[in-house]
């Protein structure tokens, strides 16, 4: 593989996160990455340090590099940051040019094909990338990298907390945003974007189910089994 740089390796890792092919807590072995990209472990280590600075990986003493597992608070913070950035992009939007709308509709058509074809990785990537594509098409290229990282963070949260938000639902919400932009109703497009981000966040299962206290758990554990009638064996002897 030619022209591989630490930045190239880092971007491939982020793409894998956006496609939900890399899960939170997954180990990233230096040697395996070096062999995959045909580079030295030194170059891989530089890429991993870039990713560490961006908040995507962490190094554990004597264990190696791992994809981060965001806490519930970190997930909420990432969604809040996305609301600020994406609402700001749309707040200043005028009526987009026809070619911008065409590009966004092409992106949504790609999402729909991936959903229909049950291509989970491409589907996940395209649904996340819509937001980066929107920023790019609206002329906010300096925000594309920021938004890509924020979207990757919320993707990790969606993977970790088992989001219930359906892909088809996200795609439909994207289409509604583009329709509002095409109609020149940017305030409505902005509100639809805020609603969409809120829907994705609310679909996360961040609340752990209540756990019984120790005494209740012991009572439950030692309760007699409900065996079928006539099927109870005599008391075992040890």
DADAVEN-V859439 format. One line per field, one symbol per residue. ss: DSSP state (h for helix, s for strand, l for the rest). phi: phi as a letter, one per 30 degrees, with the letter a starting at -180 (. if undefined). burial: b if it has 16 or more other ideal C-beta (glycine too) atoms within 10 Angstrom, else e. Layout:
ss=???
phi=???
burial=???
//
This chain:
ss=lllllhhhhhhhhhhhhhllllllllsslhhhhhhhhlllhhhhhhhhhhhhhlllsssslllssssllllhhhhhhhhhhhhhhhhhhhhllllllhhhhhhhhhhhhhhhhhhhlllhhhhhhhhhhhhhhhhhhlllhhhhhhhhhhhhhhhhhhhhllllllhhhhhhhhhhhhhhhhlllhhhhhhhhhhhhhhhhhlllllllllllhhhhhhhhhllllllllllllllll
phi=.chdbeddddddddeddddhccceiddcddddddddcibdddddddddddddddicbbcceicjcbddcddddddddddddddddddddddcdddddeddddddddddddeddddddhddddeddddddeddddedddicddcddddddddddddeddddchecdddddddddddddddddddicdedddddddddddddddddcdddddcddddddddddcdddcdeeicdddedcc
burial=eeeeebeebbbbbbbbbbbbebebeeebebeebbeebebeeebbbbbbebbeebebbeeeeeeebebbebeeeebbebbebbbebbeebbeebeebeeebbebbeebbebbbebbeeeeeebbbbbbbbbbbbbbbbbebeebeeebbbbbbbbbbbbbbbebebebeebbebbbbbbbbbbeeebebbbebbeebbeebbebbeeeeeeeeeeeeeeeeeeeeeeeeeeeeeeeeee
//
